[in-house]
């Protein structure tokens, strides 16, 4: 813009760079620098050479030393001595009042009958000036002509400036006659005149003092304003935003206490109001650890002011001349409502917290404060943020980058490089900050009389969300040289980021051919001594992804073009400051990969060293070229130490990667924005006022719109199902089939299940009858958990640590005492814990031969040929396993001792042996079975072995094994992934796999980083048909398992989305073959019901927008969950 | 209800490889219901007779034994006037490994070797114990009278 005119620069800057300005301007600033101090205080003003009449006349006769006159004339221009005297008389020597009186002409209508002679003419000259200025929208040359261009007089805002007038109602506090006359000037006072200052009340007193008094010409209190007006007028006056003057419009001749008096109030904006902003915005970027989450006094004042300003503009009917189009949608009424509801909330929380709470919500309650977003709201938010322009230019990555990028990835690169380089931002058209509105100063008052104007300040700006005021153009600042890359999982965020690392980098100075060397000025060393690391990008990722980052970085780079370092565990011994500094540019690592945990622990160390970053020599001791937070929802809780630690990291460019910038609360986004240091959103008060509060007061559309304005410039998000304009998928992925396999429990499992089911139901019914469902929610939930576990494997229900509630303790003690009630469960489960495989050598060779011969024989019971899962009795008679078990159960049901179908020897279910054929094992991987599985007797791998039934335990593991064996036979190289939410279940699956000689790997949260990396690497690179056992929790995020083509979900989760995310580990970009997913669900069990609930929830999210837009309260949600449980137990 | 594979296989086999002296033909409208004939074994009072029986396979067959009853009047200590048979494999000694064929063979064998110590028809058993010759004669007469084709 026209930067040649220094006066258009932000006032704030001038304060700090005074040398830029002329001495005159400096003095202006000196004048306005104590903004909190009342501008009415005369001694300050008289020092100022600023206040010179704006008609250009300078000379002043004999009154130079008269403080009053000087002050007055400084504002109103030169006046005659008569006028001065009259004014002095009327105002009682108060220059402030005198000025007001002069402008509203009340001094004339007041007691003094004789009007000064010069007054009209001056008025006229002023009028012409004003009119000209008002009509001529370009800078009125007339005004600036008489003075030099730099004449500060015209540039300065007077201590107060007329904004509008409105009618108000007051009531008399005194009785008497002649107290007030029609047209008499009325002073508007906040506190009682001449009241001892000690009696002043502080604003934040419990009961807000809003009394606004008005006085007559003689300065006597006449009455008070009606509360409707006083409520907001008082805040405006208290916060030095406005001052008011009144004229009596109607008053009864004889006033009695309580009589209504009509006033016309003129409102002036005080200059101090426009300074306020600097003080309200707490500079808390540097005081993270002390970051105050509560609504501060500042915040509260801001809110009061917000309400008051909106009401004022309503009263004086001032409309914005320019406003953000989004902002226009938000009615003022909505604003008021929002602020008021915040007030109410505060009252409530105060009431709850008793006398102790000021604005009092503890950090803990604060963290739960943000309401959760419903799925459809999230969807609509994302939809807006996803307006991805398919015509975005592409950028080819640097030639050191070794991978091919897809089109949309090149577009991402273009976007990211653009974000990082300031140039693109510099040339950006300056636009008004979306939250501000522009207003024009009125040039005429209510009587159509002109009011003084200030040159170059035709407009002022109001932020109706916060009540902030400014005379400077509020530009939308974009000082964040980074952003949020929120592409959906599988689109290759990591690759995109790596291409950025390659493409936008500084080259060490040694490389003379390089012309991209940034001349990064060395910062003056301050106490903490942070070293610049101009060649280094820091990647922060969850521990499980460190290895993946490292290997992807290697893969994406041409040999020797990128130095990657994993900063974790033992590698931490290096001094990063020395390693990464500019001087060491040639050897400095280009990428340092570390974990959130490392950040946190170093953060703690640094804070223990009183924040001495430099001497620590770790992650916090350098100022990186770029920081990338992967899976950034790790810091979604701004209260968490990890988040706070991340805020403290220093870098030129900041990026966050996440597939879900908002997990379930809008506050989740705040933390990201805070990390990115996007002003002003990184200020929580600001955020809260604009987003949290409106959202919580159900003004979703507005809150979401605001969020969108935050997101839009920051976020790049594409989804997998986005289509190019040509209708092509962004990433064509091979098909994926999901099949639900219904599992039949064995009788024994069924017994355990029923046992637990009945118990859960009993607890539920007892609580339902007693009406304590909500209270005993957790107990019931624990029961449900156990029920789900019993679907997986009955042994799980007895696993320590999982079952920890009282009832189980009781059960355990019952068992110990041998009490009958739970005996059956104990013994039932015992059947699953019997150990060991039958020693094959114990059987005669002929037995094995016979069994082997019978392999293709018909089942004597069902005539199936060959037998399905051949099994033998203790007397070596073969039949299908199921037939055999059925028959035993049949006999047991009839109360007879089971005996062999063939020889009638008494038999028992535990003496049934499965015939295991190891034909799914190719001879080569006999030695590949994991060595830490000391499965005895399998050294020479018999072709057939016998296994006691019940060892592999549950129906689910059996089904899984059947699938895996089948897979081995049909597709011997396919790798599979098995997910369960119970690691203890994985523990049970492991030995079963080992027994069947299926090579497997294990990945869960309890493993060290090294071990995880090794597991992933082995799984990926080996050509063995590995099975990877993953816990749903540890494996749900980030991992890339595209080398597998089969997914087995051992147990359903409450929402399918979580399962889908796990499935997407395999079915994501890079997957080249069809992916088959099998979800195991026990028939006729709670799991089937869970599926139904899953479906219903999906349905609600998809179609129930109308009903779910009205958000559910916590209470309602609980009730909903209880309903779910009711359904589960029905 | 679909017929289990086992019943189909047994039926097929009964048709394809009939046992000498025994026939079992399922009803067309109920494949679990069989018309059975058993020839009286040689060297027995039942020789020359053709005995009709009915056989029904219950739902949980082969977990439970088939239900079998003589339709032809027969004088036998282990078969009562209603044609019910006292045979362990049809009761406690049933095993799912047994089949229609084996059961019918057992019944045929029972005809050749009556067991009056485990009687079902008390009067017949009594007679058999007290006057075996007379009993056999009566049996032969009954066969002559009722079981001639």
Contacts between the chains, C-beta under 8 A, distances in Angstrom:
chain1	res1	chain2	res2	distance
A	858	B	9	7.9
A	860	B	96	7.0
A	860	B	97	4.2
A	861	B	6	7.3
A	861	B	62	6.1
A	861	B	96	4.4
A	861	B	97	6.8
A	862	B	4	7.0
A	862	B	5	6.3
A	862	B	6	5.2
A	862	B	62	7.9
A	863	B	5	5.5
A	863	B	6	4.1
A	863	B	9	4.4
A	863	B	10	7.3
A	864	B	5	6.5
A	883	B	96	7.2
A	886	B	63	6.8
A	887	B	63	6.1
A	887	B	96	5.5
A	890	B	60	7.3
A	890	B	63	4.4
A	890	B	64	7.8
A	896	B	92	7.7
A	900	B	95	7.8
A	901	B	95	4.5
A	901	B	96	5.0
A	901	B	97	4.4
A	902	B	95	6.9
A	902	B	97	5.2
A	904	B	93	6.9
A	904	B	95	6.7
